[in-house]
Amino acid sequence: MKLATAADGTRLRYDVHGVGEPLLLIHGQSLDHTMWEGVHADLAAHHRVIRMDMRGTGGSDVPLDTSYSMDLLARDALAVLDAVGVERAHVYGFSMGGKVAQALAGLAPERLGALVLGATAPGGSNEVERPHHASIALRRANTAQGRGLIAHLFYTPEWADSHPETVDRIVPRNPLRAQRRHYEASMKHDGWDLLPHIQAPALVVHGEDDELTPVANAELLAQRIPHARLLILPGVRHGYLHEAAPKATEAVLGFLAEHPL
């Protein structure tokens, strides 16, 4: 395990795999680097893949004395890139990690190559809200009942039931107060005015049947970000990156190859 240090002293866990152009992976809300299992090895066959744990998750510190924001989490991502010695990298953000990636694109555009936004949304009043039952499931994710609800919002029931080890990695395991910090940061994010100014080539990827982040959000992102490309994957939900592999991974790799650093 390697640690980067943020400006406020928070230690951030990261690891590095593969060789090639660097690719930073930013996980979803209250998850950690392990959510990329089953995906990162294929990416690392072509890239120097950097996985990080956001503050409040995994092997990173869990500061709870102040609120979190997408800007703060984006600065944490820059601290990880600095620790690895990477001046410029492609960035792949999933779900809330996609909101962090948006903030990063606005904060330090010179540090980004291509941008992949997976199963994410613009935030603010323009975000298409998830249905109420999905919000309830998200709040109860740590309970036995909630685990099953989240599993079937991420994946089709048949796929989830046959891949319990993957389900384990998409159920939050960080402290409840840290989960609240992440939830609040996500709810406060509003990238609407930022999106037209994103300079990085962008690929927006989404599962057609996603209820945790409704697919209409992907369409908004693709319309709002200049020259963005949209890939909607049929028959899959929030966790398209696992259930629709290798198609989703191949699309990401192809896009990055079109836009070298």
N, C-alpha and C positions, 0 to 999 in steps of 0.2 A: 504494500500500500504506500502511495506517495501523497504528500500533502503540500498544497499551495496555501499561501496566507493572504487573506483579503486585507483591505486597507484598515479595517477596524480590528484586525487580529484574529478573525475567525479562520480556523483551519478547514480546508476544503480537500476532501479525498478525491483522487483521480487515478486512472491507470491509462496506459498507452499500449496499443497493439498494432502490429503491422508496419509497413513502410509505404512511402509514397506521399502524395499531397495530404496535409493534415485535414482531418475532419473531426470537428467537435460535436459530440452527441449530448443533448440536453434532455433529461427525462421529464416525465409528467409529474403532476401535483402529488406531493407526499410519497413518491416512489423513490427509487435510487438507481444507480448504474446497472443493477442486475436486470432491470426491465428490458435491457438491450440484448440479453442472452437469446441466442437463436437468430440474431440479426447481425451483431457486431463482427462476428468472425468472417462473414461473407463480405462485409464492408472492408474489413482489415486485409482482405486478400488483394485489395487495390489501393488502400489508403492507410495513412498513419492515423489510426482512430484513437481519439481521446475521449474517455468516458469520465464524467464528473458526478459527484454527489452534491446537489445543492445544499446550502446551509439548512440545517434542520432535518437532514435525511442521511441514511447510510452511515458511512464512516466519517462524515463531516461533523463539525461542532454544531451544537443546537442552542444558539443564543436566543433567549426569549424575552430580553429586557426591552427590545424595541420592535416595531412593526417591520414587516418585509415589504418590498415593492419589486416590480419588474426591473426598475433601474438598478436597485441594489443587487439583485440576482444576476443581472447582465454584467455588472462590475465584478462580481465574483467569477463569472465566466472568463473575463479578461485576465483576472489574477491567475486562473488556471493556465491560460495560454501563455502568460508571461513565465510561469514556473516551468513550463515545458520548453520555453525558448522559441515559441512560434509567433512570428510577426503577423501572419495572415493565414486564415483557415476557412474551409467550408464549414457551414453550421447546419445541423439537422436537429430541429427542436420538435418534440412530440407533445401534443396536448398543451398543458401549461408551459412546458418547455418551448413550445412554439411562440408563446407570448414573450418569454424571455428572449428568444431569438429576434423577435420584432424589435424589442427594446435595444438589443445589442446592435442591430442594423442601424438604428437611429443614433445611438451613442458613439459608435466607432466604425463608421462605414469603411474606413481604410483597412480595417482588420479582417473584413469578410471577403471571401470569394463568392461561391454560390450559396444560396439559402434554400433549405428544404423545410417547409412548414407542414407538419403532419397532424391531422385530427385536431386542429386548433381553430381559433376564432379571433376577431379583431378586438373584442372587449367593448365596454361602454354601452351606450344606449342603442348602438347599431348591431350589437351581437344578437343573434337569434338564440333565445333562451332554450335550455333543455326542458323537457317535460317534467312535471312535478315529481313523478315517480322516480325519475332518474336522479333528481336532486336528493330525494329521501335515501335512495340507495347509496349515494356518495357519502352522505352523513353517517350512515350505519355500516360503512365498509369494514370496520374492525370487529363487528359482531358476526356470529356464525351465520345468521340469516343474511346479513349484509354481504358476506363473502360470496354467497351464491348469486345474489342480485347483481353485484358488480361483475362477477364472472360472465354472466349472460348479457350484460350491457357491453362488455369488451368483445365478446366472441359469441358466435352462434352456440346454442346449448350443446349440440353434438360435439363441436370442436372443443369447447371448454371442458366438457366432461371427460374427454379423452386426452387432455393435456393438463392434468392437475398441477404439474410442476411449473408450468407457465402461469397459471392462475395464481399460484402462491407469490409470484414475483410482481403481480399487478395489484395486490392488496396492500394498502399502507401498513407499515410496521413502525413508523416513527412516532414519537410521543404525541398525545392528543393536542397539546398546546402548540406544538410545531405544525401539526396538521391545520390547526386554526390559522396560524400565521400564513401558511401557503394559500389556504382558501381565501383569506382576506386580500392577499396580494393579487390573486387572480381576479377577484371580483372588482378590485379597484383599477385594473388595467384598462386603458382606453387608447388603442393604437390607431384610431380612425384617421386622425390628421397626419400621423406619421407615415402611414402606408404609401401614399403617393410619392413620397420622397425617398423610398427605399431604392438604392442604386444597384444592389446585388441582383443578379439573375435569380429568379425565384421559381421553385416548383411547389405547388400546393397539392398535397395528397390527402385523400379522405375516403373512408368507407361509406358507401351509399346508405347503409342502414344504421348509421351512428345516431344514438339518442343522447349519449353523454355530451357530445358536441354536434348538434345537428348539421347535416351536410350543407345546408344553405350558407353556413358560415364560410365554407371553403369557396363557394361561388363569390361571396362578398370580397374575400381576400384576393382572389384571382382577378376580379374586376378592378380592385382598388390599387394593387401593386402594378406599376408599369411593366408591361410585357410578361407578366407572370403566366406560367403554364399550369393548367389544372388537370389532375388525374383523379377521377372518381372510380373507385373499385367496387364493382357490384357484388351483392350478396354477403358483404362483411360489415362489421360494426366498428366500434372505436379502436379495437386492437388489430386493425388491418395489417400492421407491420409484421405480425406473427401469422395470422390466419391466411393472409394473401401472399405470404412468401412462397416462392422466390420472386413472384411478379413485381411486388412492390419494391423489393431490394434492387432488382434489375433495372427498374425505372429510375430509381435514385442514382445508381451507379452510371447509367447512361447519361443522365442529366449532368452529373458532375463532370463526366468525360467531355461533354460538349463545352464546358465552361472551366477550363483549367485556370489555376491561379496565375 
